[in-house]
C-alpha cells in the first residue's frame, strides 16, 4: 500500500474540517523545518547568563557572589539578568556552584548571596510519585507531621539547650574533646572535626544557627597548603575560618605545622590567607566577626614521618569548634571554659 492509497483512505474517513486542520498542522510542521532550520535559522545573541553552559554558569555565579560580597549595595538580581533565572533554576544552579566551589571562602560567599536572594541551598521540592497514597500511609504522614510540629514547639518552649551539639570525629575523640562550659557561657553550637592523611579533599564546614533555625553564619576547617610530591597530600597547614552573615568579611587563621611556621618562605606564601598560628595540642585559636565568635581548640596533633623535614606534615589533627552569638557589650569577647 503506497502513500497515495493511505491519503485516499484518510480522505474517506476524515471530513472536510478535519482535513483542513490536518493539512494546516502538516504544513506548519514542514514549514517549521524548512524555514526555521534551513532558510531562516534561529540565531542567538544577547543571551542571558542562565543560558550559559553549566560550567560557565558556575563561574558566573561565583563571580557575582564575590562581587556582591565586596559591595552588598550592588543589585545582585540585575547582575543575574533580572527575572531570566527562575527561582527553581537559580536554587539548583546556586546549589551546584556551592558544592563545586573552588574554596571555602567562595562557598561562604555563594551561601550569603543565596540568603540575600531568599534562595534555599541543598533543598529539592518533593515530587508527587504519581500514585495516590493509601489511607494508612496518609494517616502515618499526618501523624509524622504533627509529631514534628509538636517537637519543634516543645524545643522552642524549652529554649536553648545547654548541651552542646558535637559533630564529626570518632566517638572517642568527640568524648575527649568536650570542653566544659558554665551554663551561662555555653556555646550556641559546638563541633568536632578530624583530619587524617589521605583525605586529600578535606574541607569541613558547619552552619551556625539559633535554636529556632535562623542562619547566622558558618565556620569550618580545610586544607590550606601541602608540601612534597606524590599521593597522598602531605598537608603542612590547615585554615580555620568563620563567616558571619552580618559581616562582609570571612575571617581566617592558618594553623601551621612546626616546620611551616618556622619556614619564612611558606609563611610569606600563606600570609594573604590569614594570621599564622602554630599547631600544638591544647592550643586555642580565637576568631571574631561583627556578631559571632568561635574558639578552635586543637585536641589532637600527630605528625607524619618520611623523607620530608621533621614535623613538616600532619598525620592526624582533631579540632573542636565552639561558636557564640555576640550581642551588645559581649561583642569582641569570648567566654572561658570552666
Helices and strands as residue ranges (DSSP letters): H 3-13, H 16-33, I 34-39, G 49-51, H 54-70, H 76-79, G 82-84, H 87-99, H 104-116, H 135-158, H 171-177, G 183-185, E 189-196, E 203-209, E 215-227, E 234-244, E 250-256, H 258-262, H 264-270, G 271-273, E 275-278, E 284-288, E 292-303, E 314-325, G 328-330
